[in-house]
Amino acid sequence: MPVVCLMFNALVWGLSWWPFRQFEAAGLHPLWTTVILYTLSWVVVLASQRGAAREMLRSPGLWLVLLAAGTTNTAFNWGVATGDVVRVVLLFYLMPLWAVLLARLILGEPLTALAGLRILLALGGALAVLAPADGGWPLPSSLADGLGLLGGLTFAFNNVMLRREAARSPGARALAMFTGGVLVAGASALVMVGRGLVAWPSLPAPIWLIPLVGMALLFFASNLSLQYGAARLPANVTAVVMLTEVPVAALSALWLGGGSLDLKTAIGGLAIVAAAMLAAMERRRG
C-alpha cells in the first residue's frame, strides 16, 4: 500500500500539467489555480493541527521551508502549464545535483565519489537538454525552462531544510509547505496582475468550479498519499518510486501534445534520471 500511495502521488503530479492547461485556456492562470488548490490543504492542516501555526511562526527554519516549498510549486505548475512538459520535468529533476551542493553547504555533508558521479551525470544531462539544435550556449530557451530549473533547485533546498528541521512537528512542517504554496503563488500572481501580465482569476461559467474543487481534493489526497508512503518506506525506495513521475509526464505530454522529444533530450533525460537513481543508491548505503 505505501508503494501504491507513492505511485498515486507521482501519477497526479505527472498528469497535473493537463488540467492546469485547461484552466488556463478557460481564463484561470496557473498561478491563481495554484493558490486555489493549496488553500484547501492549508485550511485543513491549519484546522486539524493545533499549535502548528504558533510553532511555524517561531521557527525561522520553517520560514525558509515555506519560501522554498512555495517557490517549488509555483515554478513547477507555471512551467508545465505554459512550456514543453518533457523539458520542464527533466530540468526539474536536476534536483539531485542541487541536493548534493546544498547538503554540503547547509548540512556539512561530505562529497563522496558517488555524489561526484551524479553531479557529472546531472550536469551532462542538463547540457544535452538545454543545447540548442543549431548550436550555441546550453542556456534556458524559454521562461518554462527557467521555471523548471528554479523549481528543481528550490525543491532540493526544501528537502534539505526539512531534514535540518526534522525536530519540528509534522503538522508545523506541513503547514509551512502549504502556506508557501498559497503565499508565493498568490504574491507572484498579484505582481503579474499589477504589471498587466496576468488577469484577475475568472472562469467562463460556474460549472468550472466542479473540476476545480475536484482537482483541489485530488491534490490534497496526493499529498496525504505522499506522507503515508514516505513515512513507511526507506528513503531510497521513496526516491525511486517517485521517479515514475518522469515517464508519466513525458508519455502523457507526447500523447496529448504537451511536449516533444528529440534524441539529445532523450539522452539528457536518461542521464538526469540515472543521477536520481544514484542518489537513491547513496541513501541506501548511508
N, C-alpha and C positions, 0 to 999 in steps of 0.2 A: 504493500500500500504506500509506503513512503516514496518508492520509486515512481509509482503511478502519479502521486501528487506532484512530484517534481516535473514529470513529463507534461502533466496538465498545465503547470505554470509556464513551461517552455513553449508549449503549443499556443497558449493565449498570447504570449509576447511575440512569438514568431508570426502570428497571423494578425497582430494588432494594427499593422500598417493599413490593412484594407478598410476597416471601419473608420479609422482616422481620416482616410481619403474621402470616404463617403460623406462624413460630416463636413469636411472642408468644402466639398462640392455643393453641399446644401447651404453653406454660408457660415459655418462654425469653424473658426481657425483652430488648428491643433493645440495652440496654447490655451484657448478657452476650454476645449474638450478636456485637456489635462487637468485644469482647475476643477472642473465639474466631477471628473472621475475620482480624484483624490479627496474631494470634500466629503464624500460618503464615508470613505475609510477613516478620515480624520475625525469625523463626528463619532463614529462607532468606538474608536480607540479612546478618544477623549472621555466619552461617557462610561466606558467599561473599565478603564484602568485608573483607579483612584490614586491620586498623588503623582501620576506620571507627568502632568504639566508642571507641577512645582519642581520635581526632580530635573526635568529637562531645562527649565529656566535657570536652575542653579548649577548647571554643568556646562561650562564653556566648550568642552569637547563635543557635546551633543549639538551645540550650535553649528559646529563645523560639519557634523553629520547631516544636520538639517540643510545646510547650504549645498553639500556635495550630493545628497540624495535628490534634492530638488532640481539641481542643475542636470543631473543624470537623466531624470525622467523628462524634463523639459527638452533637452537636446535630442534624446533618442526619439521621442514621439514626434517632434517637429521634423527631424531628419527623415524618418521613414515615411512621413506623410507627404513630403514635398520632393524627395530625391530618389535616386536609384536605390531600391531597398537592399539589393545584394551588396553594393559598395558600402552603404551606411552600416549594415550589420557587421560586415567584415572589419571595417575600421573601428567599430565599437568594441569588437572582441580583441583589439590590441591591448586590452586591459592587463594581461599577464606581463607585458613589457612595463607598463606603468607601475604595476603592483611591486615588481622587483625593486625598482628605483625608489618608490615611496616607502616600502617596508625598510629599506636600507636607511633612508633619511629620517623617518619618523620613529621606527621601532628599533633601529640599530641592528637589523638582521644582517648576517654575513652574506656576501655574494659568493655562491657556490658555482662549481663548474657547470652544473645542470642549469642554474639560473642564467649563466652567461650564454649557454646554448639557446635557451628560449628567447633571450634578448636578440640574438642574431637571427633566429627564425622569424620572430615577430617583425623586426626591422626589415628583413628581406621581403617578407610578405607585404608589408606596408608599401615599400618602394615599388613592388610589382603592381599592386592595386592602383597606386597613385600615378604610375608612369604614363604620361600622355602617349597616345598612339602614334603621334607624329614626332615624337622626341621632345626633349626639354626636361626641365626640372620636375621631379615627382612631388608636386605640391597639390593640396586640395583644389579641385577644379570647380567646386560649387559650394554654396552655403551648406548644403546637405552633407557633403564630405567633411566640412569643418565641424558640423554638429555631431557627426559620428565619432570623430576623433575626440572632441570635447566630452561627449557622453562616456566614452570608454575611460578617459583619464579621470573624470570625477567619480565614476563607478569604482575604479580601483582605489581612489582616495577614500571613498565611502567605506569600502570593505576594510581598509587598513585602520581607519578611525573606529570602526565598530569593534575591531579586535583590541584596540587600545582602550576603548570604553566598555570592555566586557563585564566590568564590575557593576555597571548600571543595570537597572531592571529592564527586562524585555519590553515592558509597556512604555517606558520612557524612550527607549531606542526606537521603537516602532512609531511612537508619536512624533519624534523628531523627523523621521523619514517622510511620514505622510504630511506633516506640516510643511516640510520643504517642498513637496510636490505641489501644494496649494500656493504657497507664498512666492516661490521663484517663478513658476509659470504665470501666476497672476501679475507679479511685478513686470515680467517681460512683456506680457500682453498689454498692460497699461502704457508702458513706454512706447510700444509699437503703435498703439492707438493714438497716443499723443503726437506721433510723427506722421500720422496718416497712412501707415503701412498695414494696419490691421483694423478691421471693422469691429464694432461692439458685437457681443455674442447675439446671434439670432438664428432662428430656424424657420423654414418656409411654412410649416404648419405644426400644430400641437401634437399631431401623431408622431412626429420625430422624437418626442420626449420618451416614447416607449423604448425604442432601441438604445437611446442614450442612457436611460436608467438601467436597462438590461446590461449594457456594456460596463457600467459602473459596478453592478453586482458581480459581473464576471471578473473584473479586475480585483475586487475585494476577495472573491473566492480564490483567485490565483495567488494572492498574497498570503492568505491563510494556508494554502497548499504548500507554498514555499517554506513557510515557517514550520509546518508539520513535518515535511520531508527532511529539511536541513537539520532539524533537531534530532532526528532518529537515524541518520546515516553518517558515515565518515565524510570528512570534508572533501576527500579526493573523489569519492563516489558522487557526491552532490555536484562537484565541478564537471565531471564527465557527463552526467545526465543532463545538466543544464545546457551543455553544448548542442543538444538536439535542437535548440532554438535556431541555430545557424542553418541547417538544411531545411527546416520548416519554413523559415523566412525566405530563403533563396528559392526553393522549389515553388512555393506559392507565388512569389513575385514573378518568376519566369512563366508560370502557368497563366497568371492573371494580368500580365503585362505591367507589373510594377518594377521591373528591373531587367537587366541584361547580363550576360556572362560571356566574356571572351577568354581566350587562352591565358593571357597574362593575369587576369583577375582570378581565374580558376587556380593557377599555380600559386599566386599570392595568398589566396584563401586557404589552400591546403597548408601552406607554411604557417599561417596565423593559427589555424586550428591545431596544428601539431604543437605549436608553442603552448597553447592552452592545455593540451593533453600532458605535456611535460610538467606544467605547473601542478596538475593533479598527481602525477607520479611523485613529484618532490614532496607534496603534502603527505603522501602515504609513507614515504621513507622517514619523514620527520616524525 
